Amino acid sequence: MRISLRRALYVSVSIVTIVCLGAGPTGIARAAVPYPPPPNNTSPYDYQSYAHVTNGDCSSGAKPAGSNLPANFDCTDYEYTNYAPLPADPNFDPSVNTDPAELC
């Protein structure tokens, strides 16, 4: 059975399209950036004029006074802050906090 070049090309393009469309929605890169969008009449590339956090020290676990962190920012989220869990916290692990190899 002989397949024409046109048919083979059609099948190949169809398969690639189906695979790309199937992987497209799940393959989108996401970023977690706690900064607001730029103010009006400000270039989005002028980071120094709007993308600075004022008093973002979360070492106490609470949002500091005078901070411009977003209202929904969680100061106890270890991924974005310098907060170390305390013994009363549910995620406190004494084996981690007393290990000198951990940089807490």
N, C-alpha and C positions, 0 to 999 in steps of 0.2 A: 504494500500500500504506500503510495507516494503522496506526501503532503506538500502543497504548494508553499512557496516562500511567503506569499501574502498571508496565507492562513496561519502559518507558524508565527509570523510577526504579530498578527492579531491576537493569537492565544497568549503569546509572551507578554504583550502590553496589557492584556486583560488581567493576567495573573499578577503582574507587578502593581497594577492599579488597585486590585482587591486587597493585596497585602498592605499597601501603603495606606489605604483608607481604613483598614482594620486596625492598624497600629497607630494611626494618626492621633486620635483622641487620647490614647493612653501614653503616648510618647511626648507629650508637651512638657517642657521644663517649667517648673514653678520656682519662685523665689520667695522667701519670707523676709521681707524688709519692713522694719517698723517705722519707716519714715513716711511723712505725708507727701502728696504730690507737690510739685513746685507751685508757689503762689502765682497769681495772675501777672502777666507781663514779665515773667522771669524765665530765662532759658532753662530747660531741663538739664542742661549740661553745666550750669553754673552751681555746682553742688555746694561750694563753700558759702553760698548766700542763704541756703535753706535746709541743708541736710546735716545739721549739727545738733547733737543732743545736749541740752543744757542740764547739768546736774543729773546724770543718769546712773548714779551709784546705787545699786540695789543690794549692797552687802547686808543690809538689815532685813531684807525680805519685803520691805514696804517701798512704795513709790515715793521718792524724795520730794519734799516741798520745792516748788519753783521749777520743776522738771517739765520739759515739753514732750515727754514720752506719751504715746497715744493712750487714751482712756482705758482701752481694753488690754494694755500691756501687763503681763504677769511677771512681777519682779522675782517670783520664786521659780521661774522656769530656768533650769540650769543651762539650757542650750544658748540663751541669749544674754545671760547676766553673770555677775560675779558672786551670786548668792551661794553659800554653802549650807546644806541642811543642818539644822540644829537637832539635839536629842529629842525634842518634842515633836518634830516634823514626822509625818507618816513615811516619807522617803529617806529617813536617816538610816544609814548603815554603818554601825561602829567599825566594822572590819575595813571599810574604805576610809573613813575619816581618821582612823588612828594609824593607817599605813603610811610610813614615811615616803614610800614610792609615789603616792598620790600627791599631786601638786595642789592641795587645797589651801 
